């Protein structure tokens, strides 16, 4: 059990190491996530043994839930409704295609190998693996795109894809977990239950967002108050039988798009044609979250990311040869399936198409979701987690290599 001074020292060093690893990423192109996982592995039971999963068992459920909550709330701030509508035809189709094809290939391969060549598995376990690993990591994509100075439209398209696939992964995986926990099977019963679950979450999340826009008090301290309000929305949703993280998603979407939504409301109430035109442009609305506040949430997400990937490193078990092999196979398949999106990017320049295919790393969403699976007590969850961790590391390495090779080729072409 860690004493107070050791725990405080650990928090301080993790924050410093997280900052240094991000700085190294900018200089070396090696993703900070790898440094964090390596640190966790070194201090864990398979390294120098300074700590173990058992030492953290009491705080892990609360930490995982809070990380998931902040992850999806912060992710909602990357989804701008006007950008989503503007990029609908290209970005959303590409996103849905990659999510669906990745889910089918990864989940199907996991099921086939275990069912016919190993000791068997369940369809639910395969769905968990498929859904949790179907999203491109926003914590990998955004820094990569910022570093190589990608143009506005491509940046918007890939950033939107990573934000949406994080959401799709979370929604789909949590749905499977809910079905397992409740024991409700059968297509009709399952769909009815999930619709009720999301209806409650959507209603409370949207209502909570509207209330927060209307009251707009505590303006000087609303950074912390909003986090407290987010937790209350989560708890209220769970109490009424909804899904808390999904309510957090709706709350984040409402707050992030408050100016556009409140402008539309003013336009509907106005009888002036000129006013209605201004409303469409979002000129009549009120922004309830500032750029500084969004940056604050992003910093919380950054610190939680550092903590969580170090935790993943502590949990990483390289003695499970089966998980290493399966995870490696799935990593390569994810890279190959990403290339299948080439027909959807025909209108782009060649270098942009290559970049789209090079960015496919999995990350924080998958790591957090698999911990939620463990907490739900699903059979084989520990093994699934080991596979997911290998895939996260494998796809980060493969994607980083592809981006590096692409940048080298572009540099040669320019010279």
N, C-alpha and C positions, 0 to 999 in steps of 0.2 A: 504493500500500500504506500503510495507516494505521500510524503509529508508536505506541509504548506509551502515551505521555502523551495523544495525541489519542484513542486508544481508551478510556482511562480517563475522560477528560473527556466523551466521547460517552455512556458508560454512566451517568455521574453526571447529565448534563443530561437524558437520556431518562427516568431515574427521577423526577427533579423535574418534568419536563413531563408524565409520566404521572399524577402526583399532582395537578398543577394542572388538567389536562384533566378529571380526574374531579370536582374541585371545581367547575369551570365547568359541568360536566354537571348537578350538583345545583342550581346557581343559574340556569342558562339553559335547561335541558331539551335542549340540543344534545349528542348523544352524544359521549363522549370519543373514540370510535373515529375520528370525522371529523377531530378535531383532530390525532390521531396520523398519519392518512393524509396530511393536508395538510402536516404537518411533514416527513414522508418525501418527499413530492413536491417540496417547496421545496429540500431539501438534495440531491436526486437529480439525475440528468443532464438532466431536463426543467425543472429549476428553476435554482438557483444553481450546481449542478455540484460540490458539495463531495465527493460520493462517487458511486459508480456500482455497478450489479450486479456488474461484473467485479471490483471491489475486495473484494466480499463472497463471491465464488464459492467460495473455499476452505473457508469456514466454513458456508456455507448448508446443505449436506446434513446436517451434524451438528446444526446449530441447528434445522432443520425437524423432524428425527426426534425430538429431545429435546422440542421444543414439542408435537408430536403425542402423545408419551408422557405428558407432564405434563397435557396437555389432557384426555385420556381417563381418566387416573388421578384427576384432580381432579373430573372430571365424574361419576365413579362415586360420589364422596362426596355428590353431590346426589340419588342414587337410594337411597331407604330402602325396603327390601323390604316392610315392614309398610304403609307409605304406598302403595306400588305395588299391593299386594293390596286395600287399602281403597278406592283410587280406580280399581280395575281397569275397572269397567264404563263409567265416564265418561271418565276421563283417557286410558286406553290406546286406547280406540276412536277418540277425537278425534285422538290422536297418530298412530295408524296411518293413519287416513283422510287427514289433511293431508300426511303423508309420501308416501303412495302417489299421491295426486292431483297433488301438486306435482311428483313425479318424472316422472309420465306427461306432464303438460302442458309442463313446462320442457324435458325431454329430447326429447319429440315435436316441439315447436315448433322447437327448435334443429336437429333432423334435417330437418324439412320445409323450413325456409328455406334451409339450406345445400344440401340435395339437389336442390331444384327451382328455386331462385332464385339460388344462388351457385355456388361451384366444387365442391360436393359435400362429403360427410363420411362417417364410418363410424358404424355402430350403436354401437360401443364408445365412441367419443368422445361421442355423444349420451347414453349411459348414465352416463358420467363426469359430464357437465354436470348431468344430471337428479338423480343421487344426491348429488353434492357440494352442490347448492343446495336440497336438499329439507328441510333442518333449520332450525328457528328458533334464532337465536343466543342462547345462555344468557348471554353477556357483554353482550348488549343487554337481554334480558328481565328478569333479576334486578335490575339497578339501576333500571330503569323502574318495576317493581312496588314496589320498596322506597320509591322517591321519592313515588309517588302513594298510598302506604299502602293497598294492596289488602288485603282481608280474607283470613283464614287459608286457607279452603278454595279460593278462586280462585287465591291465590298458590301454594298447593301444586300445584294442577292445572296452571297455566301453567309453573311452575318444573320440574315433573316432565316436562311435554311437551318443554321445551327441552333438558333433560338427555337424555331418551330419543332425541329426533331427532338430537342430536349423535352419539350412539352409533350409531344406525341409519345415518347418513351415513357415518361412519367405517368401519363394518363393510362396508357395501355397496360403497363406493368402493374400499376396499382389496381386496375380493374381485375386482373388475373388473381392478385393477392386477395382482393375482396371476395371473389368467387370461392377461393380456397377456404378463407376464414369462415364464411357463412355456410359453406357446403351446399350452395344453391347451384344445381346442375340442370342441364336441359336448356335448349336455345331460348325458348319463350320466357322461362323463369329468369334466366340469366340476364336477358335483354331488359326485361321489366325491372329487375333489381337495379341494374346499372343506370337505367334512365332515371329512376327515383333517386339514386345516389347522386348523380350529376345534376339533377334538377334542384335538389336541396342545396348542393354546393354552389351551383351557379346563382341561385336566388340569393343566398346569404352573402356571397362574394360581391355580386353586383349591388345589392342593397347596402352592404357595408361601404362600398366605394362611393355610392351616391351620398350617403350620410356624411362620409368624411369630406366630400367636396362641399357639401352644404354648410357644415359647421365651421370648417377652416379656422379653428382656434389653435392656441398654443403655437403660434406661427414661429416664435423664436426657438422653441424646443421640439418642433414636430418631427425631427429625425428619430429621436428615441421614442416619442409618443406613438409614432406610426408603427414602429416595430412592436410596441406593446399592443397596439390596436390589431395588428396582424395576428398576433398570438391569440387574442380574444376571439377574432373571427374564426381562426382554426378550431379553437375549443368549442365555440358555439356550434359550428358545423358538425363536428364529431358528436356533440351531445344530441343533436337533432337527427342523427343517422346519416349525415352526408359525408363527403370525403374532404377533410381539412385542407390538404395541399391543393386540391382543385379550386377550392374557395379562395385560397391565396393567389392562385393564377388569375381568377376573375377580378379580385381586388386590385392586383397589380396592373392589369390591363385597363381598368377603369381609371385608376390614378394616373397612369402614364399618358392616357389619351383624354384626360379631363378637359383640356382646352378645346379639342376638336368636338367632343361630345357635348360639352356645355354650349359651344357655339351653335351646333345643330339645334339644340333645344331652343336657344334664343331665336334662331331663324324660323323655326316652326311657329313660335308664338307671335313673331312679327308679321305685319301685313305689308310692309314696304319691300318692293322688289330689290332695291339697292341693299337693304339690310339682309335679305335672304342670300344675295350674292356674297356679301361679306361673311355670312355664316358658313357658307360652303367652303370658303377659304380659311375658316377657323379664326377669323379676326374678332369675333364677338365673345369668344370663350375665355375662361379663367384657368390658368395653369396653377395647379395646387402643389406640384412638386418641382422644385428648382433643379438646375443642373448640379448645384452643389449637393443637394439632397440625394440625387441619383448617384453621384460619385461616392457619397457616404455609404449607400447600400452596396455599391460595387466593392468598396474597401472591406466591408463586413464579409461579403462573399469571397473576396480574395483571402482573407485570414482563415475563414472556414475551409476554403480549398486547401490551403497549406496544412492545416491541422488534419484534414480528412485524408489527404494523400500520404502523409506521414503515418497515419493510422493504418492505411492500406498496406504500406511497407511493413509495418509491424505484423500484420496478418498474413503477409505473403509467405507461402510455403513452397519452396522449390524442390522439396523431396517427393512431391506427388508427380511422378513422371507422366501419368495419364493426363492430368490436368495441363501439364506443360505441352504435351503433344497436341491435345485437342485444341487448346488455346492458340497454339501456333498455326494449326490448320485453319481455324476460324479467322485469324488475323489476315492470312493470305487471301482467303475467300472474300473478306470484306474489301480488300484492295482491288480484287478482280471485279467484284460486282460494281464497284464505283466506276470502273471503266465502261460499264454498260450504259451509263448515262450520256455517252458521247452523242448519240442521235438527237438528244434533247438540247444540245448546246451547239448545234450546227451554225446558228447565226452569229456566234462569237468569233473573235480572232483566235488563231491557233494557240497562242501563248495563254490566253484566258481559258480556253477549253482544257489545256493541259493542267493549269492550276486547279480548276474545278475537280479534275480527276485525282490530283495529288493530295487534296485535303479531305481526309476521311478518318482521322484519329478519333477514338472513343475516349471518354474521360469521366468527369465528376458525376454526371447523372447516372451512368451505369454502376459506378462504385457505390453511390448512395442507395440506389434501388436494390442492389443485391443484399445490402445490409438490412433493408426493410423486409426482404424475403426471409432472411435468417431470423429476424425478430418475429415473423409470422409463424415460424416453426415448420416450414415446409420440408418434407423429406428430401435429403440430399442437398440442402441449401448450402452447407459448408463447402461441399465439392463444387457446386455451381459457382460459388464465390471465387474459389481458386482459379477456375477456368476464366471467369470474367476479368480477374486481375491480370492474368497472362495476356488476354486479348487487349486490355487497355495499354499495357506496356508494349506489346507487339505492334499494335496499330500506330502508336505514337512514334516508335522507331521507324517503321516502314513509311509512314506519311512524312516524317521529317527528312528521311533520305530522299524521297521523291521530290519534295520541295527544294531541297539542297541541289539535287541534280538539275532540276528545272532552272534554278537561278544561275547555276554555272553555265548551262547551255545558252541562256539568254545573254549572259555577260560575254560569252564568246562571240555570239551573233552580233552584238553591238560593237565589239572591238574589231 
